[in-house]
């Protein structure tokens, strides 16, 4: 797979100019879902994520293994 295949699709609509990468997309989704009692479940089966500690192709990486469900719940009340 090339890096281009891992990039999010270009956004359309009034907020399209603010979404440049996955971080921006996550922020926009969180803002949109907050206050709507949204719950998102992500299911992973033997997924490995390598998180670089520094910049560059030879940077040391932390390896995270995910096997199960990650639940993301939005709320306007920090006590929830």
Secondary structure, DSSP 8 states (H G I E B T S, - for coil): --GGGGS-----STTGGG--SHHHHHHHHHHHHTTTT-EEEEEEEEEEEEEESSSSTT--EEEEEEEEEEEEE--S-TT-
